[in-house]
């Protein structure tokens, strides 16, 4: 994964020229084929592995960088209220045990968050933490299919997804749902692991997975192998309702995309 505080850098893609085709073919053997993971992850031992003390400190530092990105990128979308950096409604798709939406709600008193996940065990863990921290009135967690959300169109001010992409068999369906439930002025942000080249993979997973052991180490290995490359992600976006989103890298371990909401004349968020 990535060191905390490292800024994202954004990418753009142009149509491939004829002169670039042959080098691409020649280098094709370096590409590590993607090996998909199961779409639902949340067996009791997997939930426990994510909550283990050894993994949690590092995962927290990684999650904190995404929280900081949301607070920074999202602040133009909704005005702060009573010292709350963000206000309105936030949706986290593939929320797992709820770490990221709960972190954001703690810092934003005028924000409500909804987290959805296909794993009942993950949803139960998130609800338990929300109850223990007295956040049940502003943080809600449900079992749901990311490709078939029950929320109305243009409802959320912020739509997030973290570490879900590599589980998806058809990401375009999920991207379309993210676009549908976000307000025109809303921020849509996804981040996930990225898959390195065939040559880099063994060292990549050994070095960046050094914080993990046991089942968590295996889960990390499988997740990196199931992750997408930046060009694969760009092609998925091109086929979706988020074709205007920008792909970015965060450090050497993560990639993602961001679509900033439309801003009317005068700079105020659209309603």
C-alpha angles and dihedrals in degrees: 000000000000140000115255118260098021110141123237121244122209130228135207128196130213127193111278115257123222091249090059096053099078096049088049091054092046091052095043092098089067091064113103110220115241116250109199123226126218112281094230118056118174114103111152093256092050092052089049091049092055090049095049116124094238094054099035098067092053096041089051091056091050093046090050091061090056092047089052090050092051092049092048099043095037100050095086090053100062127017119245115252124206093345094315109134092212135025136187128043129329128194123201113194113205091015096171110189090352101253099142101043090045091051090052095045091051089058097039113056093181094053130090120200134203121196124192130189136163091228116087090199091056092047091050091051091050093048091049092053092046090052093047091052096045093246101121091110093059105025120062128179129196141172107248144149110248091215093053109039119176096213122113123256119277095005107128128071091201129028117187138176126184126186094346102104096078090057095055124103092190110024093173091069090053093046089053091052091049089054093046098053095042120092115244086251093044130115117240114194132170129179131179144149119288126224115237127212123284091258095046097045101085094050092039095058093040094051101038092037094053091105092064136073138180116000093355090058091053092046090053093049092050093045094053091048089051095047125107130242122237093255092049089051092048090053092050090051092049089060094047141070087262096066090131093059120113122233117225140180122224109200117311097305109049140052133176146144137255133201114189115208123256115268121208123219112295094038099262116133117262116253 
